[in-house]
Amino acid sequence: MTEQVSAPGKLFLIGEYAVLDGAPALLTAVDRRVQVTTLPATNSRWSITAPDIGIDTLQLGPDGTLPARLHSPTRQRLGVYQAVHATLAEHDALPPHAQLITTGSSTFSSGGHKLGLGASAAITAALTRALSHAAGMAFERARLCQMAITAHRRAQRGAGSGADVATSVYGGVIEYQAEQVHAIRTWPTGLSGLAVVTGNGASTTDLVGRVAAYARRAPERYRADMAILTELATHAHATLADADAFLQLVRDYFRGLQQLGRHANADIVLPRHRELAALVNRHGGAFKTTGAGGGDLGLAFAHSGAPARRLGAALAAAGAHIVALNFGASGLRLDE
């Protein structure tokens, strides 16, 4: 029986970096989705096809593991698959019969530019769901989410908060803290968000690594910077009922991220971000980086209706590329 599972991408609204220190974070799922398809093999041979990472029908081991002689670059590209397989094996949740696996994440890039929507996290969630379901397992959502977080962290050598995986599993707008989804929130009434391309992509591991090095180098100043972000993140959910309060929170959090980046010598906030923030502020909106920052996406927010339309026009006139994204998208799902 064919299993076709899709999972949405994510955007951090508030809480990036602070979430790694245990603070709450708000994230939204977006309507760009990865797809994972599994089909029982007729010849008892496992295989995986992943064109977006350059894998064309790779034959796997008889138990679905990666071939022992697989060269290192290919093994690294398949790190997420390897981690999901190992995690499901620990839970006796692998299909008993060989599977033909296909993954796709092309919608998470635009013109060869990765958008920073969390493709690896979404693939992890979808693979975990597809393979466990093919094994006849029907894990409830919280347990499946925890398994996917474990697998994704394994693929990232222990790094990551798990917030991106949780958003792909649950969908909507979530409040996430300490590996738990504490609440499913609704999108603020009267508020519109725009995702804007801000550069040529960024290395999350590099930026997070620089912040971690800063924490070791200057722990007191790091704690002071993080205290600012944590305080803002802690009250973020309360601003969802008030568009003006949310806009102010976004401005304050962006300032906190700029300070953290300066102190950590990390390009969380780039000159292009500051240019866009000034433009957005002039039109009554608020702007911030999202996720690790760098050259992926920025978020511009404004009151819905005419203010949002004017802001969109101003951004376009300034040469900004707005990516068509809908926020609050559905989570992990089994597609027909």
Secondary structure as UniProt FT lines:
FT   STRAND          3..14
FT   TURN            16..17
FT   HELIX           18..21
FT   STRAND          25..40
FT   STRAND          47..50
FT   HELIX           51..53
FT   STRAND          55..59
FT   TURN            62..63
FT   TURN            68..69
FT   HELIX           72..77
FT   HELIX           79..90
FT   TURN            91..92
FT   STRAND          99..104
FT   HELIX           106..108
FT   STRAND          109..110
FT   TURN            111..112
FT   STRAND          113..114
FT   HELIX           119..134
FT   TURN            135..136
FT   HELIX           141..155
FT   TURN            156..158
FT   HELIX           163..170
FT   STRAND          173..177
FT   TURN            178..179
FT   STRAND          180..185
FT   TURN            189..190
FT   STRAND          191..197
FT   HELIX           204..217
FT   HELIX           219..234
FT   HELIX           236..241
FT   HELIX           243..264
FT   TURN            267..268
FT   HELIX           271..282
FT   TURN            283..284
FT   STRAND          286..289
FT   TURN            291..292
FT   STRAND          297..303
FT   TURN            304..305
FT   HELIX           306..317
FT   TURN            318..319
FT   STRAND          322..323
FT   STRAND          333..335
//
